[in-house]
Amino acid sequence: MPRGVVVVYFSRFGKPLQAHHKVVLDLGAKAIAKIKGYEFGGHYDTAHHYSGPLFFVPDDTLLLDEASSLGIRSSNDLYGGVVPYLFVKTKAITHGLVDHHAARPMGWCTAFAERVREIVLPGYTVFSNRDARTAARRMLTRGPIRLKKPLSASGKDQTAIATLDELDAALEKVGTDEMATYGLVLEENLRQVTTLSVGQVAVGSLTISYHGTQRTVTDNEGRPVYGGSDLMCVRGGWETLDPLPMSPEARADEATEEFHGFTASRRNYDVAQGIGADGRPRSGVLEPSWRVGGASSAEIAALAAFARAPSLDVVRASHVEEFGTGPRAPADAIIDFQGDDPAWGPLLRYTMVKPQDQQLPQKICGRRGGPRRGSPVPVISSYTDSRVIRFQSRVDSSHRHRGKASICYSGPGDSPVPDLSKYERPESEDDYRHRMLINAIALVFVSLLSLAGFWLVNAIAHS
């Protein structure tokens, strides 16, 4: 017997969805119901009496009061996110204001923008035409800028600005209420951009994290638009995704604590890599997303794969969007939508999931102990451009396998030695004592340094 009910919910602040988005939203909710062992209850109806607890799959990020009225108390109650103010669900939060006197909506959090300033591209968020011109004058001296409407997605409603006259022309298309509520983002304009996706999804007791590459395609009107994502998905939280002490995306995710009432079971961050106006490489987090997004079909398909196979550690999941009447999905693809969307025209959307040990050069060998902090991150290879991102482990591999699963590589260019674990040296008791001694010395030093800092601040305050 089902333990609860999964329902699709359309937020009162959500944008109207195209036909194919509604179809994919329903399919995602049905898949989540199967993962949780719940019944799929269709679209939420306030007049209907549901048997058992509800799990919501909303079309957009919810406001705190809206979520409370539905009985959503935590991230365990929905696939998506809850925010305290409308602007928090948009890319507007990724940048700070032009000055202390700048226009801002109620609830604006300066602390969040400060915490993420070093991991985003140079830019500003503005809520008035005056502030937009101030920001543009500062930024145009370094090269062209990109003007973005925070509510838009998939690369839409973005304009490259090279002069103040071009800015004024763009500002004329933004209404006063829209500007005051959602604002605009002015950001450094990059060339030769590759957009990466980094995220985490939790449904019930199952959590996965992923990173991968987005693709761009041409729609039926010849415009470049989002065309899908290739994701490497790993069972577990952020620590299984990146062995670095604090990755840029994790720092952005941690900064969400600045917004009281924020919660999310779906956390996605778009990261741009490209060339700046000065010819140097640039990289930065573009925006967060806590709602059903382009990569959601791949995320949910990966969740389902992990739920079916508890021993599975890594899968590659791909979501593909292709326009026109010619494209055909591979035989093993999951068809999400195929037909003529009234707003988009002929469109094919499909998802593919490949267990890691069937497709990738890296495979997890020996006893499966699950992902662990400090373990090497799987290789990510884009289907489209073969770019590879490798994250290095914090420790040497010879110290990593005490009783844990061994890691081996079998792809082209890897070591011809079939299993390097036979060369590992077991850690001795002397090694352990030495490490503990060094840790104790470091702890004493940091404590003394902290006390000295408190004394200095107190002395300055009373001088």
C-alpha positions in Angstrom: 0.0 0.0 0.0 1.4 3.5 -0.9 2.8 5.4 2.1 1.8 8.8 0.8 0.9 10.9 -2.3 3.1 12.8 -4.7 1.3 15.8 -6.3 2.2 18.4 -8.9 1.7 22.0 -7.7 1.5 25.2 -9.7 2.8 28.1 -7.7 0.8 31.3 -7.8 4.0 33.1 -8.6 5.2 30.7 -11.2 5.5 31.6 -14.9 3.2 30.0 -17.4 4.6 26.7 -18.6 4.8 25.6 -22.2 3.1 22.3 -23.1 6.3 20.2 -23.1 7.3 21.6 -19.7 4.0 20.4 -18.2 4.4 17.0 -19.7 7.9 16.6 -18.3 6.8 18.0 -14.9 4.2 15.2 -14.6 6.6 12.5 -15.7 9.1 13.7 -13.1 6.5 13.6 -10.3 5.5 10.1 -11.4 9.1 8.9 -11.2 9.6 10.5 -7.8 6.4 8.7 -6.6 7.8 5.4 -7.7 11.2 6.2 -5.9 9.4 7.0 -2.7 6.8 4.2 -2.9 4.0 6.8 -3.0 0.9 7.1 -5.1 0.9 9.7 -7.9 -2.0 12.0 -7.2 -1.9 14.3 -10.3 -2.2 18.0 -9.9 -2.8 19.3 -6.4 -6.5 20.1 -5.6 -7.3 22.0 -2.4 -10.8 20.5 -2.3 -9.5 16.9 -2.4 -8.9 14.8 0.7 -5.6 13.0 0.3 -4.9 9.8 2.2 -1.5 10.0 3.7 1.3 12.6 3.7 1.8 14.8 0.6 5.0 15.3 -1.3 5.0 18.3 -3.6 6.6 18.7 -7.0 6.1 22.5 -7.7 6.7 24.2 -11.0 8.7 26.9 -9.4 10.5 27.9 -6.2 7.9 28.6 -3.5 7.6 31.5 -1.1 7.7 30.7 2.6 4.1 31.6 3.3 2.9 29.7 0.3 4.8 26.6 1.4 3.5 26.9 5.0 -0.1 27.0 3.8 0.5 23.7 1.9 2.0 22.0 5.0 5.5 22.0 3.7 7.8 22.1 6.7 11.1 21.0 5.4 13.0 19.9 2.3 11.6 16.4 2.9 8.2 17.6 1.7 9.0 18.7 -1.8 11.3 18.4 -4.8 12.4 22.0 -5.1 13.0 24.9 -2.8 11.4 27.5 -0.5 12.6 31.1 -0.2 11.5 34.1 1.9 11.2 36.7 -0.9 10.5 36.6 -4.6 13.9 37.9 -5.7 15.7 35.2 -3.8 14.6 32.6 -6.3 16.4 34.4 -9.1 19.9 35.1 -10.3 19.6 38.6 -8.7 21.1 37.3 -5.5 24.5 36.5 -7.1 25.7 40.1 -7.1 25.8 43.1 -4.7 24.4 46.6 -5.1 26.2 49.6 -6.6 26.4 51.4 -3.2 24.8 51.7 0.2 22.1 54.1 -1.2 21.1 51.8 -4.0 17.4 50.8 -4.5 16.6 47.4 -3.1 13.5 45.2 -2.4 12.4 44.3 1.1 14.5 41.5 2.5 17.6 42.2 0.5 20.6 40.5 2.1 24.0 42.2 1.7 25.7 39.4 3.6 24.9 36.8 0.9 26.3 38.9 -1.9 29.5 39.5 0.1 30.0 35.8 0.8 29.7 34.8 -2.9 31.6 37.8 -4.3 34.8 35.9 -5.0 33.1 33.0 -6.8 30.9 34.9 -9.2 31.7 37.0 -12.3 32.2 40.7 -11.7 28.9 42.5 -11.8 26.0 44.2 -10.0 22.3 43.7 -9.3 20.2 46.8 -9.8 16.6 47.7 -8.9 16.5 51.2 -10.6 17.5 52.7 -13.9 19.9 55.1 -12.0 21.7 52.2 -10.4 21.9 50.4 -13.8 23.6 53.4 -15.4 26.0 53.7 -12.4 26.9 50.0 -12.7 27.3 50.2 -16.5 29.6 53.3 -16.3 31.9 51.4 -13.9 32.0 48.1 -15.9 32.1 49.4 -19.5 35.6 50.7 -19.0 36.7 47.1 -18.9 34.7 45.9 -21.9 31.2 44.8 -22.9 28.7 43.6 -20.2 25.8 41.3 -20.3 22.4 42.5 -19.1 20.1 39.7 -17.7 16.5 39.6 -16.6 16.7 37.5 -13.4 13.4 35.7 -14.0 14.4 34.3 -17.4 16.2 31.0 -17.9 17.8 28.9 -20.7 19.8 31.9 -21.9 16.8 34.0 -22.8 16.3 37.8 -22.2 20.0 38.5 -22.1 21.6 41.4 -24.0 25.2 42.2 -24.7 25.8 45.9 -23.9 28.8 47.9 -25.2 27.6 51.5 -24.7 25.4 53.5 -22.4 23.1 54.2 -25.3 22.6 50.5 -25.8 21.9 50.2 -22.1 19.2 52.9 -22.2 17.5 51.2 -25.1 17.4 47.9 -23.1 16.1 49.7 -20.0 13.1 51.0 -21.9 11.8 47.4 -22.3 11.8 46.8 -18.5 8.7 47.9 -16.6 8.9 49.9 -13.4 7.2 47.1 -11.3 9.5 44.4 -12.8 12.6 46.5 -12.1 11.6 47.2 -8.5 10.6 43.6 -7.7 13.1 41.5 -9.6 15.8 44.0 -10.8 18.4 43.4 -13.5 21.8 41.7 -13.4 24.8 43.4 -15.1 27.7 41.1 -15.5 31.0 40.8 -17.3 30.4 39.4 -20.8 32.4 36.3 -21.6 33.4 34.8 -24.9 33.7 31.1 -25.9 31.6 30.2 -22.9 31.2 26.6 -21.6 28.5 26.3 -18.9 28.8 23.7 -16.3 26.1 22.3 -13.9 26.9 21.4 -10.3 24.2 20.3 -8.0 22.7 18.1 -5.3 19.2 16.5 -5.0 17.7 14.7 -2.1 14.5 12.6 -2.1 13.7 10.9 1.2 16.9 9.2 2.5 18.5 9.2 -1.0 20.9 12.0 -1.8 23.0 12.4 -5.0 25.4 15.1 -6.2 26.5 15.8 -9.7 28.5 17.9 -12.0 28.6 18.1 -15.8 28.4 20.2 -18.9 25.4 21.9 -20.6 25.0 22.0 -24.3 23.6 24.8 -26.5 21.5 24.1 -29.6 19.6 26.2 -32.1 15.8 26.4 -31.7 13.2 26.5 -34.4 13.7 30.2 -34.8 17.4 30.0 -35.1 18.2 31.2 -31.6 20.8 29.6 -29.4 19.1 28.0 -26.4 19.7 25.4 -23.7 19.9 22.0 -25.3 20.4 19.6 -22.3 23.1 18.5 -19.8 25.5 15.6 -19.5 25.9 14.9 -15.8 28.1 12.6 -13.7 26.0 11.7 -10.7 27.5 10.3 -7.4 25.6 8.8 -4.5 26.0 11.1 -1.5 26.4 14.8 -0.6 28.9 17.6 -1.6 31.8 15.8 0.1 31.6 12.9 -2.4 31.6 15.3 -5.4 34.7 17.4 -4.7 37.5 16.5 -2.3 38.6 20.2 -2.0 37.9 21.7 1.4 35.4 24.2 0.0 34.4 24.2 -3.7 32.9 27.4 -5.2 29.5 25.8 -5.6 29.5 24.5 -2.0 30.5 28.0 -0.8 27.5 29.4 -2.6 25.2 26.7 -1.2 26.5 27.4 2.3 25.8 31.1 2.0 22.0 30.4 1.6 21.9 30.3 5.4 21.8 34.1 5.3 18.2 33.8 4.1 15.9 32.9 7.0 13.4 30.2 6.1 15.3 29.0 3.1 15.2 25.2 2.4 15.7 23.1 -0.7 15.9 19.5 -1.8 17.1 20.5 -5.2 20.2 22.7 -5.5 21.7 23.5 -8.9 24.4 26.0 -9.7 25.3 27.1 -13.3 29.0 27.9 -13.6 30.5 29.7 -16.7 34.0 29.2 -18.0 35.1 31.5 -20.8 37.3 34.4 -21.9 37.0 37.9 -20.5 37.5 41.2 -22.4 41.2 41.2 -21.4 41.7 37.9 -23.1 42.2 36.0 -19.8 40.2 32.9 -18.7 37.3 33.6 -16.4 35.1 31.3 -14.3 32.2 32.0 -12.0 28.9 30.8 -10.6 26.1 32.4 -12.8 23.0 31.5 -10.8 21.4 29.1 -8.4 18.3 27.1 -9.1 16.1 25.5 -6.5 13.2 24.6 -8.8 12.5 22.0 -11.5 15.0 22.8 -14.2 16.5 21.7 -17.4 18.6 19.0 -15.7 15.8 17.7 -13.6 14.9 14.8 -16.0 18.5 13.6 -15.8 18.6 14.1 -12.0 15.4 12.1 -11.4 16.5 9.3 -13.8 19.8 9.1 -11.8 17.9 9.0 -8.5 15.7 6.1 -9.8 18.9 4.2 -10.9 20.4 4.6 -7.5 17.2 3.6 -5.8 16.9 0.4 -7.9 20.6 -0.6 -7.3 21.8 0.1 -3.7 25.3 -1.0 -4.7 25.5 1.5 -7.5 27.9 4.4 -6.8 28.2 6.5 -10.0 26.0 6.9 -13.1 26.1 9.2 -16.1 22.8 10.8 -16.8 22.1 12.9 -19.9 19.1 15.1 -20.8 18.8 16.1 -24.5 16.6 18.7 -26.2 16.5 18.9 -30.0 14.4 21.0 -32.3 12.9 20.3 -35.7 11.3 17.2 -37.2 14.5 15.4 -38.0 16.0 14.3 -34.7 15.4 10.8 -33.4 16.1 9.5 -29.9 18.5 6.5 -29.4 16.7 3.1 -28.9 17.6 3.0 -25.2 16.5 6.6 -24.4 13.6 7.6 -22.2 11.3 9.8 -24.3 10.1 12.7 -22.2 8.4 14.7 -25.0 8.1 14.3 -28.7 5.8 16.5 -30.7 4.8 20.0 -31.7 4.8 22.4 -28.8 2.4 25.3 -29.5 5.0 27.9 -28.3 8.3 26.1 -29.3 7.4 24.1 -32.4 8.7 20.6 -33.2 10.7 19.4 -30.2 12.2 16.2 -28.9 13.3 15.7 -25.3 14.8 12.5 -24.0 16.9 11.2 -21.1 19.6 8.5 -21.0 21.2 6.9 -17.9 24.4 4.8 -18.1 25.8 3.0 -15.0 29.4 4.2 -14.6 31.0 0.8 -14.7 29.5 0.2 -18.1 30.6 3.3 -19.9 33.4 5.2 -18.1 37.1 4.5 -18.0 37.1 4.8 -14.2 35.5 1.9 -12.3 35.1 1.2 -8.6 36.7 -2.1 -7.7 36.6 -4.4 -4.7 34.3 -4.1 -1.8 31.8 -1.2 -2.1 32.0 1.1 0.9 30.1 3.9 -0.6 31.4 7.4 -1.4 33.7 8.8 1.2 35.2 12.2 1.9 38.6 12.4 0.3 37.8 9.8 -2.4 38.8 10.8 -6.0 36.0 12.3 -7.9 34.9 10.5 -11.1 36.0 11.9 -14.4 33.6 14.1 -16.2 33.8 14.0 -20.0 31.5 16.1 -22.2 29.9 14.2 -25.0 30.1 17.2 -27.2 33.7 18.5 -26.8 35.6 15.8 -24.9 36.7 18.3 -22.2 37.8 16.5 -19.1 37.8 17.9 -15.6 39.8 16.0 -13.0 39.8 16.9 -9.3 42.8 15.9 -7.4 42.5 14.1 -4.0 43.8 15.9 -0.9 45.9 12.9 0.1 48.2 10.5 -1.7 46.5 7.3 -2.9 48.9 5.2 -0.7 47.1 6.5 2.4 43.6 6.1 1.1 42.7 2.5 1.1 42.9 1.2 4.7 40.1 -1.4 4.5 38.2 0.7 1.9 37.2 0.0 -1.7 40.2 0.3 -4.0 40.0 2.6 -7.1 41.4 1.5 -10.4 41.4 3.0 -13.9 41.1 1.1 -17.1 40.7 3.8 -19.8 43.1 4.9 -22.5 46.2 6.6 -21.2 45.9 5.1 -17.7 48.6 3.2 -16.0 49.3 -0.3 -17.5 49.5 -1.7 -14.0 46.1 -3.4 -13.4 45.9 -2.7 -9.7 48.2 -0.3 -7.8 46.9 -1.4 -4.4 49.5 -4.1 -4.2 52.2 -1.3 -3.9 50.5 0.5 -1.1 52.3 0.6 2.3 50.1 0.0 5.4 50.1 2.9 7.7 52.2 2.2 10.8 51.4 3.0 14.4 54.3 5.5 14.4 52.7 7.4 11.4 49.5 7.6 13.4 51.2 8.9 16.6 53.2 11.5 14.5 50.0 12.8 12.8 48.1 13.1 16.1 51.1 15.0 17.7 51.1 17.4 14.8 47.3 17.9 15.0 47.6 18.6 18.8 50.4 21.2 18.2 48.3 22.8 15.5 45.2 23.0 17.7 47.2 24.6 20.5 48.7 27.2 18.1 45.3 28.1 16.6 43.8 28.4 20.1 46.6 30.8 21.2 46.2 32.8 18.0 42.5 33.1 18.6 42.9 34.3 22.2 45.5 36.8 21.0 43.0 38.1 18.4 40.2 38.4 21.0 42.6 40.3 23.4 43.7 42.7 20.6 40.1 43.5 19.6 39.1 44.0 23.2 42.1 46.3 23.8 41.3 48.4 20.7 37.6 48.6 21.7 38.5 50.0 25.2 41.3 52.3 24.1 
